Amino acid sequence: VDLDACERRYLLVGGIDGSVRAYDTEAANRAGASGTASGTASGAAATSEEIGHTYATSCVRWLPSDTGMFFSGSYDKTVKCWDANSLRSACDVELPTKCRTLALSDAATTHSLVAIGSDDNVVRLWDPASNAIAHTLSGHRGSVHAIEWLRSNEHALATGGAEGDVRLWDIRSAGAYMILDRHNTQPSARVDAIKDAMYAGASTSGTIEAGPKPASRKMADSSARGRDERDDASRSRLFPAGDGYSSIPAPAHDGQVSGLRTTPCGMFIVSTGADGRIRRWDLSNGLNTYTPYDSAGAAPTASACQIAITADGERLYVPCTDTRVRVYRTHTGTLDAELKGHLDDVVACAYKDGGDAKLFTCGKDANVLVWAP
C-alpha cells in the first residue's frame, strides 16, 4: 500500500490478482460519515481499478511530487509507470526475475530514479524519463526484498537482502559504503571517513558527481566468484579489524530482511527480518541502537513487511504474523498497543497524519482496514 505524499488522500493497493486499486480516503468524510471504532474498514472508497499485471502485484508507489503518476511492480517481471488520470501505462521495464520491491526518493531534486529490488540479487535504478536502467548496484548474495531512500541525501539508498544484509549505497558509486552489523557497538573511524567523503561529494550544481570508490571495480567479472570476492573486499574495507569490528560483520538479521523504514528526522532506520527481530540503526555511524522492541510472542511478517512511522517519529506500526499490527514507541521499544482485525498475516501499513489521522493496513486475507484513533 502507499498513501500519496502530496494530499495524503489517495491510497494505492496492489492485489494478488495483478490489480492496482486507488482509494479516496476522504470520500466517506465528504459524504458526512462519522468516525468509526478501531478495526473497521471504513473511510475509504475505491475510485478506480486497473488490471495491469498478469501475476501478483508486489509493490505500488506514488510519484512523491505528483498524484498524476504512480508505479507498480509485479511477479510478472515488470515494473510499470502509470498515468493516474487515464489509467494507462506510460512506460515499463522488463526484469530478468520477479520484482520484489521498488522505492522513490522524497528528497530527490536532481533525479527521478526508481530503485528496484528483484530475485537476481541486483538493485536496478530505472529512469522513467528515458525508460532505461541508469545504474545497477551489485553486492547482495540473495534476492532484494526491501529498499528505502535515505532522507539526508538524495543519492543515498538502503537495501535489504535475503542473506540478511542491510547495505547503504551512494548511487554515484558501484559499491556499498556501509554494511550494517548487528553486533556493532562502537563507531568506526574508517566508516565515518567514508560516510563524510560521500556527503562532502554531494553535488550542488544539479549534476551527479562521483562518490567514493568501492572496494573493487572489477565490474567486468560478473561471475558468482567475482561477486563474492568484491563482497568480501567490501566487508573487510568497511569494517577493519581492530577498529571496533571483526573483519567480517554479522548480518543485520539472521535470514531475510523483510522491511526498512527511515525515521522522519532522517537519523535512524528501522529494519525487520525473518528472524523475528526489529532493529533500529543510527545512520550517522552504523550503530545498532539495541532498542528493546517487545515482540510479545509474535514476529514481524517474514516475506514482506511494510512498516509505518508517524510524522513525529514517535510511533512505529509493524505488521505481524499473528494477524495483528503492533504499535511501538520508536525510540524506546515500548509496546503501546495491538490492533486486531485481520484474518491472516498483515503485510503492509501506511499512516496518515494530521487532524484526520488514520492507519491503513493490508493483509493476506485480501482486506484493507482503516484504523481511527
N, C-alpha and C positions, 0 to 999 in steps of 0.2 A: 504494500500500500504506500501511497505517497500523497501528502497534502501540499497544494501549491504554496510557494513561498511569497507570492505577491499579495493575494487577497486572503489567504488562509481559509479558503472556502471550498474549493473543488478537490475531491478525493478520488484518486485513481486506485483501482483494484484489479489485479491480474488474476485470471482464473485458470483452473486446471484444464479447461476446455479450449484454451488458447485465446480466450476473450480478454478484452480490456474494458472495464466499466468505469464511467465517470459519475460521481455522486455530487450533487449540490447540497452541502451540509447546512445551508441556511434555508432550504426550501420549506421545511416544517415551521421554522420560526416566522417566515413571511406569511404563512398560512394561518398563523395565530396559535400554533400548537404550544402547549405548556411543557415545562421541564419534566423529565421522567427520571425514575429511580435508576441507580447504577445497575448495569447488566441488561438493560433493554435496548433493542436495536431500533432506535428512532432518531429523528432529527436529521435524516439524510434521505434524499430522493434520487433515484437513478435518472440521469439526464440523457445518457447515450450508451450504446454498446457497439463494439466493433470486433468481429472475429478476425483477428489479424494474423494469427499463427496457426500452424497445423498441429502443433503439440503444445503442452502446457506453457503458460506464460510464467516465467520465473522471477521477473522483476519489472517494475514500472517506475519511471521518474519524470517529473515535470522539468521543463527548462526553468532554471531558477528565476530568470528575469522576465518571463513572459508566460502567461497561461495559454498562449496560442499554439504551443508546441510541447509535445511530450515524447518519451522514448519507452520502448518495451523490448525486453529480451526473452528468449524462449529456448526450450529444449529442441526446437526445430533447427537450431544452429544459426539463427539470425537475430540481429538487433535492428529494430525499425524506428525511424523518426516519423512522427505523425503530426499532421495539421489538425489541431483540435477543433477547428471550425468545420472543415469539410470531412473529417474523419477518414482522410486518405493518407496513405503512406507517401511521404515526401522523398525519402531515400532509405536505403537499408544496406547493411553489410552482412556478408556471409562469413561464418566462422567454421573452422575445421571440426569443432566439437560443440557440445551443449553450452549455451550461455548460462552461467550461474548467477551473476550479479552485474550491475552497472552503477556508475555514480557520476554526477556532475558537480563541479565546484561552485559553491555560493560566492566565493571570494574572487573568482577569476574576472579579470578585466582585459587581458591581452590574448585570451584563448577561449574556445568553446569546446574543449575536448571532452569526449565521453570515455571514461575508463571502464573497460570490460574485462570481467573475470570469467574464465571458462575451464573446461576439463583438461586442457592440454598444458597447464602449469604456467602459461604466459598471460601477462596483463597487456592488453592492447589499448592504445589511445587512438580513438576514432575521431576524425574531424568531419562532422556532417556537412560543413560548408563545401569541402572538396570531395566528400564521400570517399575518403581514403584513410588508411591506417597511417597515422603520422609517426608513431613510435611504438616499440614493444619493450616490455620490461621482463627479463628472464631471471630466475633465481629460485622460485618456489619448486619444491620437489613433489608437489601434489596439486590437485585442482584448486583453483582460487574461488573461494566462496564468499568472501567479504572484502569490500573496498570502501574507503572513506577518504575524501579530500580533507586536508587539514585547513583550519580557518586562518592560521597565522601566515600562510604563504600559498599563493595560487599555484605554485609549481610543486608543492609537497603533497604526497599521497601515501596512505597507509593501506596495506593489503594483508589478508589472512588466508593461509593455505591449509589444505587437508593434512599436511605434515605437522601442523601446529605452530608454524612460524607466523609472527606478525612482523612485516618488513616496512620500513619507512623509506620512501624514494624521493629524490629530486628528479622530476621527469625530464630535465635537461641532460641527465646522465644515464648511462646504461645500467649502473649498479645501485643497489640499496645503500643508503648512508647509515642505516642503523637497523639492527635486528634485536627485537625486544627479548630480554632474558628474564624469565620469571624468578630466578634466584638472584637477580641483580639488586644489591643493597647499597652500593657505593657508586657515585658518578665517576665516569672515566674521563680523564683529561683529553684522551685521544678522541673519544666520541664527541666531546664538547667542541674540540677544534674543528672536526669535520662538519658538525652542525653549524658552527659560526661561519665557516667558509661558505656553506651553502647559502645562508641568509645574506652574507656580505655580497654574494654574487647575484642577488636578485636584481632583475632588470627594472629600471625606472623609465626607460625610453620607449617601451612598448615592444621591444624585441626580446626574444628568448636568448639569453647568454648561456654559455657552457657552465655547468656546475662542476663540483669536484670530481676528479677521475675515479672511476670504480676500481675495485681490486684487480680486475682483469679485463682486458679489452679484446680477448680472443673471440670475438663475435663470429668469426668465420667458422669456428668449430662448433657446430650445432648438435654434435653427438651428445648422448647422455653422459659420457665420461667427461667431455668438456664442460658441461653444465655443472657436474659435481665438483670439478676442480675449481671452477670460478666460485662456487658456493662456499667451499672450504676456505679459499683465499679470502673471500669477503668476511667470513665469520672471524678468522684469526686477525684480520686487519681491524675490524670494528671493535673487537673485544680482546686486546692483547693481554697475555698472561702477566700477572704481577701488577696489573693496573685496576684491581677491583673485580676482575673477571677471571674465569677459567678460559683457556684458549678456545674452547668450543662451548657456546652458551646453551643452556637448556631452552627448548622451545617455549613460547608463551603459554601453550596449552598442550596437554597430553591428548593428542587427537585433533580433529578438525577444528579450525577457528570458524565459528558459525556467525559471529556478528561483531561489528565495530561501530562505535559512535563517539565523536568528539564532543566535549562539553562546550556550551556556548561561549565560554571565555577563551577557548582555544588552547588552554594549558594542559588539558588531560584528554586521554582517550580511554574508553571502556571497551573491553573485549569479552566475548563469551565463547565457550568452547564445548566440544563433545565430552570433555572430562567433567562437565557439570559445574565448572568454575566461572566466576565473574571476576575480572581483574581490572583495576584502574591504574593507568600508567601516566607518569609525568613526562610530557613530551619534550621538556627542556633538557632532560638528561637520560631518558630511557628507564628511569627507576620504576620498579614495581612498588606501588604505594602500600601494598598488603592491606588494602581496605577489607575488613572482615564482613563481606556480604553473607548474610544468613540465608542459606538455601531452603531452610525449613523442610528438608526432606524431598525437595523437587529440584530438578536441574533445568537450566535453560534449554530450549529446543535445540537439538543437536544438528539437524540438517540445515536449517536456515533460521536465523534469529534476528529479526529486525527490531532493535531496541529503540526506545524513545526517551528523550530528556526534556524536561520543561525549560522554558526560555531563561529562567533564573538559575538553571543548573542545579537546583536543589533536589529534584526527584527524578528517579530512574525507573522506567517501566520495562520489565523483562518478560517476554513470552516464555512459558514453561511447559514441561511435558505432561503435567497432571491436569491439563485443561484450564489452568489458571494463569493470570497475569500478576506478577509480584511487583509491588511498589516499594522502592528502597530510597533511603536518603543517600544521595550520590557520594558524598564525601565521608560519611561515617559507616555506611553499610547497614544501617538500622532498617529492619523490615517494617514499613509503615502500614501496609495493607495487602490483602489478597483479593483479587477480583475473580469471581466465579460466575460463569455464564456459558462458556463454550462447551461443546460435547466431545471435542477431540483436542489434540495438541494445538496450542496457539503459536503462530509463526511470525506475526508482524504487528507492530504498534506504530501509531502516528498520533502526535499530540497537538492540539490546537489551543494556543494560549489566548489570553485576553479575558474580557468580561464574559464571553460566551465559551469558556474553556470546556473542552471535550477531549476524550481519549477514544481513538478508533482502533479496534483490534480485529484481526483476521485469523481464522483458524482452519485446520484441515477438515472441519465439519462443514466447510463452504458457507459459513456465516460471517457477516461483518457486523460487529456490535459497537454501539456508541455508548460511552460511559460518561455520565454527568457527575459533577462534584456533589 
